[in-house]
Amino acid sequence: MDDSSMVGLLGRVTGTVGPGLVGEVIVQIRGGAEHFLAHPAPPGVRIEPGTMVTVIEYLPPRTVYVAPAYDS
């Protein structure tokens, strides 16, 4: 999978993403759902479990930077 194919995908936070934390998100990809380690793309933002996020950057093999997909 190339880096660009992950960018823009939607996921759901399963483990809090935030400053000083390595969170977790699940992303629908390759006909299934996969878990990735996650960091907040906007520095200092805390993203709670259940929040829909957009993948902003992908660092192979299993790390993504995410931002909330919708304004709350």
VOPAGU-2260 file (C-alpha; in pm, 1 decimal, decimal comma):
REM VOPAGU-2260
SITE   aa  ch    i         X         Y         Z
SITE  MET   A    0       0,0       0,0       0,0
SITE  ASP   A    1     140,1     340,5     -86,8
SITE  ASP   A    2     124,0     636,2     150,0
SITE  SER   A    3    -132,5     829,9     -51,9
SITE  SER   A    4    -390,8     551,2     -47,8
SITE  MET   A    5    -442,6     592,5     329,8
SITE  VAL   A    6    -467,0     971,8     332,0
SITE  GLY   A    7    -826,7    1090,3     340,3
SITE  LEU   A    8    -974,6     764,0     467,4
SITE  LEU   A    9   -1219,2     776,8     756,8
SITE  GLY   A   10   -1165,8     589,8    1079,3
SITE  ARG   A   11   -1305,7     565,9    1430,8
SITE  VAL   A   12   -1101,9     624,0    1745,3
SITE  THR   A   13   -1087,3     313,5    1966,1
SITE  GLY   A   14    -821,4     441,2    2209,9
SITE  THR   A   15    -787,3     808,2    2307,2
SITE  VAL   A   16    -562,8    1008,3    2072,2
SITE  GLY   A   17    -389,7    1308,5    2226,2
SITE  PRO   A   18     -75,8    1484,7    2342,4
SITE  GLY   A   19     164,0    1239,2    2507,0
SITE  LEU   A   20     -59,8     945,3    2414,1
SITE  VAL   A   21     -36,0     683,4    2143,4
SITE  GLY   A   22    -398,6     627,2    2054,6
SITE  GLU   A   23    -563,0     374,1    1828,6
SITE  VAL   A   24    -802,0     399,2    1536,4
SITE  ILE   A   25    -979,1     143,8    1321,8
SITE  VAL   A   26    -991,0     218,6     949,3
SITE  GLN   A   27   -1198,6      46,0     680,6
SITE  ILE   A   28    -943,6     -59,5     418,6
SITE  ARG   A   29    -867,7    -347,9     181,4
SITE  GLY   A   30   -1217,4    -490,9     219,8
SITE  GLY   A   31   -1191,3    -509,7     597,8
SITE  ALA   A   32   -1108,5    -309,6     907,6
SITE  GLU   A   33    -758,2    -263,0    1045,0
SITE  HIS   A   34    -619,5    -104,0    1362,0
SITE  PHE   A   35    -348,5     162,3    1348,5
SITE  LEU   A   36    -152,0     348,8    1613,3
SITE  ALA   A   37    -263,9     711,1    1601,7
SITE  HIS   A   38    -134,9    1058,3    1685,8
SITE  PRO   A   39    -327,0    1387,0    1659,1
SITE  ALA   A   40    -251,0    1579,7    1338,2
SITE  PRO   A   41    -337,5    1914,4    1498,5
SITE  PRO   A   42     -83,2    1930,9    1785,4
SITE  GLY   A   43    -233,7    1942,0    2132,4
SITE  VAL   A   44    -576,1    1807,9    2030,7
SITE  ARG   A   45    -736,0    1528,1    2232,9
SITE  ILE   A   46    -970,3    1298,1    2038,0
SITE  GLU   A   47   -1195,9    1069,5    2240,0
SITE  PRO   A   48   -1300,0     710,7    2158,5
SITE  GLY   A   49   -1592,9     688,0    1918,5
SITE  THR   A   50   -1494,5    1002,2    1727,2
SITE  MET   A   51   -1483,1     977,5    1348,9
SITE  VAL   A   52   -1145,6    1092,8    1214,8
SITE  THR   A   53    -977,0    1153,9     881,0
SITE  VAL   A   54    -629,2    1016,3     811,5
SITE  ILE   A   55    -400,3    1314,1     742,6
SITE  GLU   A   56     -68,6    1129,0     720,5
SITE  TYR   A   57      35,4     762,4     705,2
SITE  LEU   A   58     368,1     631,0     833,1
SITE  PRO   A   59     415,0     266,6     734,3
SITE  PRO   A   60     358,2      15,0     857,0
SITE  ARG   A   61      92,8      90,8    1126,1
SITE  THR   A   62      95,6     459,6    1227,4
SITE  VAL   A   63    -137,7     739,6    1124,3
SITE  TYR   A   64    -186,5    1105,3    1208,5
SITE  VAL   A   65    -555,7    1192,0    1231,6
SITE  ALA   A   66    -790,0    1489,2    1272,5
SITE  PRO   A   67   -1157,6    1493,8    1368,5
SITE  ALA   A   68   -1365,4    1433,7    1055,7
SITE  TYR   A   69   -1652,4    1657,8    1160,3
SITE  ASP   A   70   -1680,5    1975,3    1364,8
SITE  SER   A   71   -1837,0    1914,1    1701,9
